[in-house]
């Protein structure tokens, strides 16, 4: 079995190790445009030795952003600042990736440090959409507009167009966001998708919107570059999306040409409705099931903090890639320290300006 510091090759792309930076919202964009904060934030992790840097959830439409301060890739002027960042990431040895998505009924929210509640349309917010007109709940109680067929098709096309811009911006890894209660996840789960048309009801119908997005993206995303999907592998709610559903979806995605499934969980319900078994590596069994029952490469995320823990996930064949989030915010040079701890000190090369120290 490979270990944490073995390279990972998918199609034409080789990651220098099995460590990636998970997409984390920074709520620091203006009109969807990246800036110097994103340059420093993302490039620092490449310098620190990760194999993959995935940029935060990036809206395929302005209305698809979680907050007004979220990143976007719905117009051409947003390409250039991302291209600058990606050039720096590649210069420092990492592969630049991006997660594109639509927030659905959880859009139009205030940034977290201002409460995260839905914003009124006269207070910087906008109308939200979903598979039905059921609101998310709690402090995000806007009633969404239930999308009709033409509107679903328009959003599918928006994913395609954002993927095309991602190619121009120099990304070499694309992740479609279908997790955390956002639009595509809300189509997947029987708890939020109670439609009675071709996009609701049966498992296949509930997967239709995501599968249409995958197919549309493939018309513009190069065949030689990795195409991945992030899912909530379980809703952690009785009667909701299950690990078994995720395994079945993984098989569909594999057949459709997707290369890897990034296995997160939850986010569909507010408050105490979700019952997370939170603890170190609590989502790793989800990645394990998707990989070894669904027959597709997987990424593990969630409370993975120590080198030994991350290495064991790879060595034991539970996932092909480990994505770190908060741990890389606390320590951007985690891969360097992990390489030393695990006896692979030569696996990560710091820039000469740092190496001498």
C-alpha positions in Angstrom: 0.0 0.0 0.0 1.2 3.6 -0.6 1.9 6.0 2.2 1.2 9.6 2.8 4.2 10.9 1.0 3.9 8.7 -2.1 2.8 10.6 -5.2 -0.7 10.2 -6.5 -1.3 10.3 -10.3 -4.7 10.8 -11.7 -4.8 11.1 -15.5 -2.0 13.6 -16.5 -1.7 15.1 -13.0 0.7 13.9 -10.3 0.4 15.2 -6.8 3.7 15.2 -5.0 2.1 13.6 -1.9 -1.3 12.5 -0.7 -2.0 15.7 1.3 -4.4 18.3 0.0 -5.8 21.6 1.3 -9.6 21.3 1.7 -11.7 24.2 0.2 -12.4 26.7 3.0 -14.5 29.8 2.5 -12.7 33.0 3.3 -15.6 35.4 2.8 -13.1 38.0 1.5 -14.1 38.5 -2.2 -15.5 41.6 -3.7 -18.1 40.9 -6.4 -16.7 37.4 -6.5 -13.2 38.5 -7.3 -10.1 37.1 -5.6 -7.5 39.5 -4.1 -4.3 39.6 -2.2 -5.8 37.8 0.8 -6.5 34.7 -1.4 -3.0 35.0 -2.9 -1.4 34.8 0.5 -3.8 32.3 1.9 -3.5 29.7 -0.9 0.1 30.2 -1.9 1.3 29.8 1.7 -0.1 26.2 1.8 1.7 25.4 -1.4 4.9 26.7 0.0 4.2 24.5 3.1 4.3 21.3 1.1 0.8 20.1 0.3 0.3 18.3 -3.0 -3.0 19.9 -3.8 -4.6 23.3 -3.0 -8.4 23.5 -3.6 -9.8 27.0 -3.7 -12.9 27.7 -1.7 -16.5 27.1 -2.8 -16.8 29.4 -5.8 -20.3 30.5 -7.0 -21.3 29.5 -10.5 -23.8 32.4 -10.4 -23.9 35.6 -8.3 -27.1 34.2 -6.6 -25.3 30.9 -6.0 -22.8 32.4 -3.5 -23.3 31.6 0.2 -22.6 35.2 1.1 -22.0 38.5 -0.8 -18.3 38.1 0.2 -17.9 34.6 -1.4 -15.8 33.8 -4.4 -17.3 33.6 -7.9 -16.5 32.4 -11.4 -19.6 33.6 -13.2 -17.9 36.3 -15.4 -14.7 36.6 -17.2 -13.2 39.4 -15.1 -12.9 36.9 -12.2 -10.4 34.8 -14.2 -7.3 37.0 -14.1 -6.8 37.2 -10.3 -7.3 33.5 -10.0 -4.7 32.8 -12.8 -2.2 34.9 -10.8 -2.7 32.8 -7.7 -2.6 29.5 -9.6 0.7 30.4 -11.2 2.2 30.9 -7.7 0.7 27.7 -6.5 2.3 25.8 -9.4 5.6 27.6 -8.9 5.8 26.2 -5.4 5.1 22.6 -6.5 1.4 22.1 -5.8 -1.5 21.5 -8.1 -4.2 24.2 -8.1 -7.8 23.0 -7.8 -11.1 24.7 -7.4 -14.5 23.8 -6.0 -17.5 25.2 -7.9 -21.0 25.2 -6.5 -24.4 26.8 -5.9 -25.5 27.4 -2.4 -29.3 27.0 -3.2 -31.5 27.8 -0.2 -28.5 28.5 2.0 -27.4 31.4 -0.2 -27.9 35.1 0.6 -26.4 34.7 4.1 -24.4 37.1 6.2 -20.7 36.2 6.7 -20.3 34.0 9.8 -18.7 36.7 12.0 -21.9 38.8 11.4 -24.2 36.0 12.4 -24.6 33.9 9.2 -28.4 34.7 9.0 -30.2 35.2 5.8 -29.9 38.8 4.5 -33.0 40.7 3.4 -33.2 41.7 -0.2 -32.8 45.3 0.9 -29.8 44.5 3.0 -27.5 43.0 0.4 -29.3 39.7 0.0 -31.3 38.1 -2.9 -34.0 35.5 -3.6 -32.9 31.9 -3.0 -33.8 28.7 -4.8 -34.1 25.0 -4.2 -35.7 21.8 -5.4 -38.8 22.8 -3.4 -40.1 25.8 -1.5 -39.0 24.4 1.9 -36.8 26.8 3.8 -33.5 25.6 5.4 -34.7 26.8 8.9 -33.2 28.4 11.9 -31.7 31.8 11.1 -31.7 30.9 7.4 -35.5 31.0 6.9 -36.0 32.5 3.5 -38.5 30.5 1.5 -36.8 29.3 -1.7 -38.3 29.4 -5.1 -38.8 25.9 -6.4 -36.8 25.6 -9.6 -38.6 24.6 -12.8 -37.0 22.6 -15.5 -35.7 25.5 -17.5 -34.1 27.1 -14.4 -32.4 23.8 -13.5 -31.0 23.7 -17.0 -29.7 27.3 -16.7 -27.9 26.4 -13.5 -26.4 23.3 -15.2 -25.1 25.5 -17.9 -23.7 27.9 -15.3 -21.6 25.1 -13.9 -20.4 24.3 -17.4 -19.4 27.9 -18.0 -17.6 28.3 -14.7 -15.7 25.1 -15.5 -14.6 26.6 -18.8 -13.4 29.7 -17.0 -11.5 27.5 -14.5 -9.6 26.0 -17.4 -8.6 29.5 -18.6 -7.6 30.4 -15.1 -5.1 27.5 -15.0 -6.8 25.1 -12.7 -5.8 21.5 -13.0 -8.3 19.9 -10.6 -12.0 20.5 -10.6 -14.4 19.7 -7.7 -18.2 19.9 -8.1 -19.8 20.8 -4.8 -22.7 18.5 -4.0 -22.4 18.5 -0.2 -23.3 20.4 3.0 -27.0 21.2 2.2 -26.2 23.3 -0.8 -28.2 23.0 -4.1 -27.0 19.8 -5.6 -27.0 18.0 -2.2 -30.6 19.2 -1.6 -31.6 17.5 -4.8 -29.9 14.3 -3.7 -31.5 13.9 -0.3 -35.0 12.5 0.1 -35.4 14.9 3.1 -35.2 18.0 0.9 -36.2 16.7 -2.5 -39.9 15.8 -2.5 -40.5 16.7 -6.1 -42.7 14.4 -8.2 -41.1 15.1 -11.6 -38.0 13.8 -13.3 -35.8 15.5 -10.7 -37.4 13.9 -7.7 -38.8 10.7 -6.2 -36.6 7.8 -7.1 -32.9 7.6 -6.4 -32.0 8.0 -10.0 -34.2 11.0 -10.4 -32.8 12.7 -7.3 -29.3 12.2 -8.7 -30.3 13.7 -12.1 -29.3 17.3 -11.4 -25.9 16.3 -10.3 -25.4 13.9 -13.2 -26.5 16.6 -15.6 -23.9 19.0 -14.1 -21.2 16.3 -14.5 -22.1 15.7 -18.1 -22.2 19.5 -18.9 -18.9 20.1 -17.2 -17.2 17.3 -19.2 -18.0 19.2 -22.4 -15.5 21.9 -21.4 -13.2 20.3 -18.8 -10.2 18.7 -20.4 -10.2 14.9 -20.5 -6.7 14.7 -19.2 -7.4 16.6 -15.9 -9.0 15.2 -12.8 -12.8 15.7 -12.3 -14.0 15.2 -8.8 -17.2 15.6 -6.7 -17.6 16.5 -3.0 -20.6 14.8 -1.4 -22.1 14.6 2.1 -21.8 10.9 2.3 -24.5 10.8 5.0 -27.0 13.4 6.2 -26.7 12.0 9.8 -30.5 12.3 9.9 -33.0 9.4 10.0 -34.7 9.0 6.7 -32.1 11.0 4.9 -29.2 10.3 2.5 -27.1 7.3 3.6 -23.7 5.8 3.2 -25.4 3.1 1.0 -26.8 5.9 -1.2 -23.3 7.3 -1.5 -21.8 4.0 -2.6 -24.5 3.7 -5.2 -23.9 7.3 -6.3 -20.1 6.6 -6.4 -20.7 3.8 -8.9 -22.8 6.2 -11.1 -20.1 8.9 -10.9 -17.4 6.4 -11.8 -19.3 5.2 -14.8 -19.8 8.9 -15.8 -16.1 9.6 -15.8 -15.6 11.2 -12.4 -12.2 10.3 -11.0 -12.5 10.8 -7.2 -15.2 11.5 -4.6 -14.4 13.8 -1.7 -16.3 12.5 1.3 -17.7 15.0 3.8 -21.0 14.8 5.5 -24.0 16.6 7.0 -25.1 20.2 6.5 -28.6 19.5 5.2 -30.5 20.3 8.4 -30.1 23.1 11.0 -29.7 22.8 14.7 -29.8 19.5 16.5 -31.5 17.5 13.8 -28.1 16.1 12.7 -26.5 13.5 15.0 -22.7 13.7 14.2 -20.5 11.1 15.9 -17.8 13.7 16.1 -14.3 12.6 17.0 -10.9 12.2 15.3 -11.3 11.0 11.7 -15.1 10.5 12.2 -15.7 10.8 8.4 -12.9 8.4 7.4 -15.3 5.4 7.3 -17.4 7.3 4.7 -14.4 7.6 2.4 -13.5 4.0 3.1 -17.0 2.8 2.0 -17.1 4.9 -1.1 -13.6 3.8 -2.1 -13.8 0.1 -1.4 -17.5 -0.5 -2.1 -18.1 2.2 -4.7 -15.0 1.4 -6.7 -13.8 4.9 -7.0 -10.9 6.9 -5.5 -11.8 8.9 -2.5 -10.6 11.7 -0.3 -11.0 11.7 3.5 -11.7 14.9 5.5 -12.7 15.9 9.0 -10.7 16.1 12.2 -7.5 14.6 10.7 -4.8 16.3 12.7 -1.7 14.1 13.2 0.8 12.7 10.7 0.4 9.2 12.0 -3.4 9.4 11.6 -3.2 10.7 8.1 -0.6 8.2 7.1 -2.6 5.3 8.4 -5.6 6.3 6.4 -3.5 6.0 3.2 -1.6 2.9 4.3 -4.8 1.0 5.3 -6.4 1.8 1.9 -9.3 3.8 3.4 -8.8 6.7 1.1 -6.4 7.8 -1.7 -6.0 11.4 -0.5 -6.3 13.2 2.8 -7.6 16.8 2.8 -6.9 19.0 5.8 -8.8 22.2 6.6 -8.5 23.8 10.0 -5.2 22.0 10.7 -3.6 23.8 7.8 -4.9 27.1 9.1 -3.2 26.4 12.4 0.0 25.2 10.7 0.5 25.9 7.0 3.8 23.9 7.2 2.1 20.7 8.5 3.3 18.7 5.6 7.0 19.6 6.4 6.6 18.5 10.0 4.7 15.4 9.0 7.4 14.4 6.6 10.0 14.6 9.3 7.8 12.8 11.8 7.2 9.9 9.4 10.7 9.6 8.3 10.4 11.2 4.9 12.2 14.4 5.5 13.4 14.6 1.9 9.8 14.4 0.5 9.0 18.1 1.0 11.4 20.8 -0.2 11.0 24.2 1.3 12.0 27.3 -0.7 15.7 28.2 -0.3 14.6 31.3 1.6 13.1 29.0 4.4 15.1 25.8 4.0 18.3 27.4 5.5 16.4 28.1 8.7 
